[in-house]
Amino acid sequence: MSGFAADWLALREPADRRARDVGLMRRASDWLAAAGQGATVVDLGCGTGSTLSAFEACRDEGTPQVRWRLVDNDPALLDAAAERARNLGVDAETRLVDLAVIDDIPLEGARLVTASALFDLASRDFISGLAERIVASGAGLHAALSYDGSTSFRPDHPLDGIVVAGFNRHQLRPKGLGAGASLGPGAARALAGALQAQGYLVELADSPWRLGPQDAALSIAHVDGMATAVAELGVLDPAELEAWRRMRVDSADRSETLVGHLDLLALPG
Ligand SMILES: C[S@@+](CC[C@H](N)C(=O)[O-])C[C@H]1O[C@@H](n2cnc3c(N)ncnc32)[C@H](O)[C@@H]1O
């Protein structure tokens, strides 16, 4: 069990789907299609298979079928991803792997490596080690939905700034993907730099969550997560933090929240 509950992944998936940059997904799909029938996509930290599902939704009729290799360290999430692939009629295998052991990441035969909501958990070591392995394999990389550190709310609250700053600091704590501190909001740009330095052509695109009243359940879960993280830092008086959380929860059905993410596409130059 990885700590990423299937119900949290299900709650965020509609907002993730809306946020993904369609242009980068289409270019990644074109790169796959150019390899012909049966090209392999390796999805790192696949969770319940949201990336497979998003790519299938933007696949044009008649384009070659691809083979998915779904990789995660959580067997329950892998089972859910395999079931989703079966339901979509997609050819997929699952691999139970700890991505932290970079040499064990099963990239053999990959045309494209994908990931979503993963690399902000990674350390600099992990990012540079993975970039090296991807370049050595010749695969492209599509990495969606890395948090970029920007979060804003409407209506605002006087503590928004300090809560977001605290949350971003908490994001830098080690998350087990590589040694030491996570890169958190800096991860997508670090990955872009590491791949560019090795000759890859890299594009970044904004892919923010735009949460409105219809996303109240996700907004509440997001705010609860932020408050829990900031409480662990001890930088705010607990009663003040709770007043911020309460205001955000009570106004979730009439608020707007923008949570910045970056999508990345990197292809061999
Ligand atoms: C935030 S979830 C994203 C899941 C999915 N990509 C999505 O967008 O819905 C992060 C995923 O990475 C997986 N993960 C985290 N650390 C991992 C590790 N060291 N090895 C393998 N998988 C890991 C988790 O189990 C989880 O499925």
PDBQT file of the ligand as one rigid body, heavy atoms in Angstrom, charges set to zero:
ROOT
HETATM    1  C1  LIG A 301      -0.150  10.828  -6.944  1.00  0.00    +0.000 C 
HETATM    2  S1  LIG A 301      -0.219   9.174  -7.443  1.00  0.00    +0.000 S 
HETATM    3  C2  LIG A 301      -0.500   9.352  -9.199  1.00  0.00    +0.000 C 
HETATM    4  C3  LIG A 301      -1.137   8.126  -9.800  1.00  0.00    +0.000 C 
HETATM    5  C4  LIG A 301      -1.496   8.245 -11.274  1.00  0.00    +0.000 C 
HETATM    6  N1  LIG A 301      -0.322   8.458 -12.095  1.00  0.00    +0.000 N 
HETATM    7  C5  LIG A 301      -2.511   9.360 -11.472  1.00  0.00    +0.000 C 
HETATM    8  O1  LIG A 301      -2.154  10.400 -12.023  1.00  0.00    +0.000 OA
HETATM    9  O2  LIG A 301      -3.659   9.168 -11.052  1.00  0.00    +0.000 OA
HETATM   10  C6  LIG A 301       1.474   8.630  -7.371  1.00  0.00    +0.000 C 
HETATM   11  C7  LIG A 301       1.619   7.155  -7.766  1.00  0.00    +0.000 C 
HETATM   12  O3  LIG A 301       3.003   6.824  -7.716  1.00  0.00    +0.000 OA
HETATM   13  C8  LIG A 301       3.144   5.585  -7.046  1.00  0.00    +0.000 C 
HETATM   14  N2  LIG A 301       4.461   5.587  -6.392  1.00  0.00    +0.000 N 
HETATM   15  C9  LIG A 301       4.936   6.475  -5.475  1.00  0.00    +0.000 A 
HETATM   16  N3  LIG A 301       6.185   6.137  -5.083  1.00  0.00    +0.000 NA
HETATM   17  C10 LIG A 301       6.498   5.024  -5.792  1.00  0.00    +0.000 A 
HETATM   18  C11 LIG A 301       7.657   4.184  -5.830  1.00  0.00    +0.000 A 
HETATM   19  N4  LIG A 301       8.729   4.413  -5.059  1.00  0.00    +0.000 N 
HETATM   20  N5  LIG A 301       7.637   3.113  -6.656  1.00  0.00    +0.000 NA
HETATM   21  C12 LIG A 301       6.562   2.855  -7.443  1.00  0.00    +0.000 A 
HETATM   22  N6  LIG A 301       5.442   3.610  -7.449  1.00  0.00    +0.000 NA
HETATM   23  C13 LIG A 301       5.410   4.672  -6.623  1.00  0.00    +0.000 A 
HETATM   24  C14 LIG A 301       2.001   5.548  -6.043  1.00  0.00    +0.000 C 
HETATM   25  O4  LIG A 301       1.681   4.234  -5.621  1.00  0.00    +0.000 OA
HETATM   26  C15 LIG A 301       0.881   6.204  -6.848  1.00  0.00    +0.000 C 
HETATM   27  O5  LIG A 301       0.184   5.267  -7.605  1.00  0.00    +0.000 OA
ENDROOT
TORSDOF 0
